[in-house]
Amino acid sequence: MHTWMVSVASLAMAVAMASAQITLPTPDVINPEVVYAIEYGPVKSIFAVNTSRLTPSIELVYNMSDGVLTEPDFPLACFGYNNDGISLNPISPNGLAFDGQARLYFDAFDEMQGRSRLCYYSFALNKILFVQVLEDSVIGASFSQRLYAYVYLQEGLAGPESRLVLQVANLNRATGQVDKLSSERLFRNITEDSNAPAGELRFTFRGGDLAFDCNEILWASSVGDNGGFKYFFNVDFKQNVGQGAAFDYRLVHSDGINSGGALTGFATHDQLAFDGIGQLISQNSQYGIFSVVNTTTGANGELDEASSMVFYTNGKLRRFTDIASSLDCKVDLSCEMVEGETSCSGVANMLAPTPEGSIDCAPLVESCLVAPACDASLIEECVIYVPF
């Protein structure tokens, strides 16, 4: 079967055709009720958290602190730092988002720095890679598998001039770098009127989280700190991004203006992620409470011990800065057969994604050989397109 391979490091179709395919330990294989999480505090680790009532567990995916000691090329920029430039920012990394294939994207930021640094964890390589500096400071993000886009809300200052702004960063599937950044500012507030006109939406977002379902509905929390709105809401994301379209916005639940970080029984002050069976999971990072969200009402059972859970290790409460969905939405692409040259195997026919393609295809992420060694001494992550 002929395939198209793209090397992340060389940014070219230059990977050995004889590469070994890797079966990735994605959550739907491990357990369908798993979400990804990155721990709060000075030790930076990524976990798969099983939120099932019958078999709750936390399994280590990758320890960033160990990676610094064992990997000579570990990207220190993928940590976040306090003002002293040495100690680690406890709420960074953040913006954890699974691409549905083989990467966990996240952003790192320093205590007083205004722009985040985009990184990702590669399941194929079992390592962290730095991508680039972003245009904004990102607090909470999710991933559109249809658009292959890292999506976040732009933070604004409290006040009557603050507006809701969705930032859509379309990423390159090979490099992870931003190909295009769209700022979406037009919304129809259909909370009470399904025929509401399009316009800018007054909104103060000062932190929260986002989670896409497989119907391209973006569910979001706005935590209410520092003058922000304490909301649970959704945005219909099926419109044409970057073409001036207006997005349908619906407020599901609003907490009182003075409720701050208090637990209210609703998913307004929480991290959000969908597990592998489509349940929306919330986690309150202050109290470490995991619960299932009723998307119709926003209620999440965080006040009910029988319907929520917390994790302890040796008497220590486990808290997580951010969580990420484990959904694989099985997004289809279109490819065409092209002739390309690989660094280790010469010229070959390969599948390449294109809007005009007539062959249904899907990307696979693998660990591949590259020139000049063409052996196990030089292995990189690559993307391969196969018939679907």
N, C-alpha and C positions, 0 to 999 in steps of 0.2 A: 504494500500500500504506500503510495507516494504521499509525502507530507511536506508542509512548508515550515521551516524552523527559523526563529528570529533570536539571535543572541542578544542578551541584555547588555553585555559589556561593549561589544563591537557595534551594536545598533545596526547590524546588517544580517542578511541571510547567509550566515557563515557558521554552521554547526554540523557536527558529524551526523550522517543519516543513521549510523549504527548505534545511536545513544540508547541507554537503558531506560525504559519507562518506569516511573515510580507510582505506586499506589499511595495517594495522599491520605493521611489520617484525618479526613474531614469529619465534623461532628455527626453528620447523618449516618456515618459508618460506626462511630464510637457509640453513640446513643442519640436518639432523635430529640431528646429534651435538653440538649447541651447548648449553651451560649459561650462565646469567648469572653474573657475578662482580663484586664490588666490591673495589677494590685496597687492599692494606695500605699504610699510610704517610701522609704529609702531603698528598699530592695525591689528592683523592677523585674517582674516575671509575668509571662502570659500564661493563662490557664484555660482549660475547658471545664466549665462549671455545669454539672448535671443537676438541674433543678427539679427532677422528678421526685414526687413524694415518697416513692418506694425505694429508690436507690440514689439518694443525693450524694454527690461527691465533687471533689475538686482534683483535677489532674493537671500536672505541669506540662505545658507545651514547650516553653522556652524560657530560660533564665538569662536575662540581659546582663545581670551583674556577673554571672559566670562567663558569659560571652566575652566580656572585656578581658578576662584573664586567660582565656584559651584561644581566642581568635586574634591574630596580629592585625588584621584589617578591620576590626570591629569599628563601626562609625560612631564615635563619641557624640556627634551632633544629634544622634537619635535619643539621647537623654535630654532632660530639661534641667536647668540649673537655677539656684537661688542667686541673690545679688552678689554673694561672695565669689561666684564663679567656680566654686568647688563642690559645695553640698548640692544634693539633687532636689529639684522641685518636687514636692510630694504629689502634686496633681498632674504631673507630666511624666510620661506620655499620656495622650488623650486622643479623642477623635478616632477610636478604634472602629474599623469597618472592613468586613470580609467581602472579597470580590466574587464569591460564589465559585471560584476555581481553586486557587492555591496561594493566595496572598491575603495577609491581614495588614491593611494599611493603617497608619496612625500618624499623629503629628506630635512633635516635641516643641516645647517653648520654654524660654527662660522667664524668671519672675517679672522682670520689667521690660521685656522685649516685645515689640508689637507684631512681629511676624513669626509664624510657625514654620517648622521644618518638616517636610513630608518624608516618611520612611515606610518600609513595609517588612514584615516577617515573611520569608519564603519557606513554604512547606517542602519544596523540592530540594532546597539547599540546607534547610534547618539553620538559617542565619538571618540576621537583620541587614537590610540594605538601605542606605541613604539615597533619596531621590532628588529633592531640590527644596529651596526656600519658597514658601507660599506667599501670596499677596496679603494675607490676613493672619490674625491670631485666631486659631480655631479651638472652640470649646464645644465638643460634640459634633459628630458627623455620621453619615451613613453612605451606603454605596448603591447606585443604580446599576444593576447588572445589565439591563437593556442598553444603557448608554455608555457603559463602562466609565462611570463618572463618580468622583468623590464629591459629595454634596454636604454643605454646611450652611448654617445661618450666620449672617454677619451681625456681630454685636454692635449695639448702638447705645448712645448716652441716653439716660432717662430724661424725658421731656416731651412736650407736644410735637416736636419736629421729628421724633424718631419713627422710622418706618421699617416694615418687614422686608428683608432682602435675602433671597436665596442665592447662594453662590454655587454654581455648577462647574466643577473642574473635570472636563473630559480628559481622560488619561490615555496615554499610549499603552497598548497591551503588552508591548515588549519591554519598554524602559520604565513604565510607570510615571513618566514625566507628563506635565500638563500640556496637552495639545491646544486646548481652548478653554478660556474661563468666561462664563456667562453670568451676568448679574440680573436676576429675575426680580422685578419690582411691581408687576401688575398682578392683582388678585381680584377675584370675585368673592366677596364675603357671603356665602350661601347659608350661613348659620340659621338665619330666619327667613331669607328670601332667595329661592332657587333661581330667580331671574335678576339677581343683583348686578349692577353695572360693574365694569372693570375699573380699577384705579389703584393707587397706592394705598397701603393699609397701615394705619397708625398702630405701631407695635414697638414695645421696648424689650428687646431680647438681650438678657445679660447672663446667659449661660443656660444650658439644658442639654438635651440629647435628641437624636433622630433615629428612626428605623423604618426602612422600606419593607413593605410586604411584596409578594410576587405579583400583585395587581397594580404595582407602581403607585400605591398610596403611601405617602410619607407621613408617618406618625411622629409627633414631636412633643417634647416638654419644654417649658420655659420656667426656670426654677424660682423666679421672683426675688432674687437677691439684688441688692444695690439699685433698687428702684425699678427692677424689671417686672414684667407681667408674670403671674404664676398661673400658667395655662397648660392644658393638655389639648392638642388640636391636630388636625390633619390637613394635608395639601394633596390634591389629585395631580399626579405628575405625568399623566399620559399626554399632555399637550406637547407641541413642538418646542423644545428648549432652544433658546437663542434666536427665536424668530419673532419676538414681540408678543407672544401669546400670553393670555391671562390665565392664571391657575385658580381652580376652585379651592377656597379656604373654608374650613368648618371648625368652629370652636366647640369642643366636646365638653370641657369642664373648666371652670375658673374658680380658684380659691380666693379668699379674702385678701385685700391689699396688704394687710398687716400680718398675714400668716407666716411669711418668711420661710424658714427652713423647717417649720413644724410639720409633723406627720398629720395628714388630713384624711388618709384613706383613699387618695386619688393619685394618679401617676403624673403629678405636676412637678415634683421636685426630685425626679428620679432619672437614672440612666435607663435606656430602652434598647431592647433587642428581640428579634424573633428567633425562637428555637426551630429545630428541624421539622417540627410538625405544625408550625404556623402559629404557635401561641406567642403573644406579645408578653415578654418578661420585663419587669421593672426591678431595679435595684437602687435602694437609697444608699448612697455612698457614705453618708454620715453614720448610719446605724447598721449597714450591711444587710438590710432586709431584702430578700428576693420574694417576688410574688407575681401572679398572673394578672394581666390587665384585662378588664372588660372594655373592649374598644368602643362599645356603644355608649357607655356612661363615663369611662375613665376611671372607675373604681378599681382598686388593685388589692384589697385585702391586707394592706400593710399593718393595719391595726389589729388583725385577727391572727393569733399564733397558730390556729388550726389550718389556715390557708396561706401562710407565709413561712419562710425559713431563713435562718442565719447559720453561718458556719464558724466553728471555733477550731483552732489547732493548739493543743497544749494550753487551753484556757484563754487563748488570745483570739479576739474577734477578727474575722477576715473581712476586710472592706476593699472595694474595687473602685478605682478612679473612673473607669468606663467599661461598658460591655458592648459586644458586637454580635450581630445576628449570625446564625449558622445556616440560613436558608441557601439552597441551591435552586434557583428559579428556572434552570434548564433553558436559558436564553439561546435561541437559534441565530446563526449567522448565515450569510450567503458567500460562497467562494467561487473562484474560477481557477482552472488549471493553468499554471504559468511555468516557464522554464527558469530555473535559478541555479546558482552555483553555491555549493557548500564548501567549507574550508577543508574538509577531510575526505569528501567523497566525490568531488567533481560536480559536473552538471547533472541535474535531475529535474523531473517534472514535480511540481509542488502545488499544493492548494494555497491560495492567497485570498483573504477576505476582501470583498469589493461590493459596493452597492449594486453593481450590474451582474453579480454572480448568479449562477443558476443551480449551484450545488449546495445543498444544505450541509453545513459544517459546524464544528465546535472546536474551541481551543483546548489543548491539553498543555499543562506545564510540566516540563521534564528537566532532568539533570543531564547535560549534554557535553560531549567532548568538543574542544575547539583547537584550532591551529595555534602555534606550530607543533605542539606536542602530539595532539590527536590520541592521547591516552589519558589514563586516570590522573595524571599529574596536573591537568588543567581542565577543570569542570566548571561550567556555568549553568545558570538557569536559562531555559529557552522556551519559547511558545511554539507549539506544533498544531497545525490545523488538520483535522481528520474528517472524513465524511460522517454525517450524523444520521 
